[in-house]
Amino acid sequence: MVSKLALFTCLLGLWPLAGLAQQSAPNPERIRQQQAFEQVIDSRCTLCHTRERIDQARRQGGNLGEIQQRMLDRGAKLTEQEQSTLRAFWGDPLK
């Protein structure tokens, strides 16, 4: 017979996993937006920079507004939609 303490301990250990299935379900809109972000990076930013340099700036928390303005001043071409897409995912790819 299983003691109440053993059962409680087992259930308590599984409790954090209870919502895992719901949290890990892919959100199609989120996936589409993330793909759009990656496409802007790959089609616009990597014309002048390596992907490594871009990812490093993201990890370091570079100010995207300042970065975008510098790049636009230097001749980069970004539509308002592309700028918005970059702002949505720049600092935190999981937000």
Secondary structure, 3 states (H helix, E strand, C coil): CCCHHHHHHHHHHHHHHCCHHHHHCCCHHHHHHHHHHHHHHHHCHHHCCCHHHHHHHHHCCCCHHHHHHHHHHCCCCCCHHHHHHHHHHCCCCCC
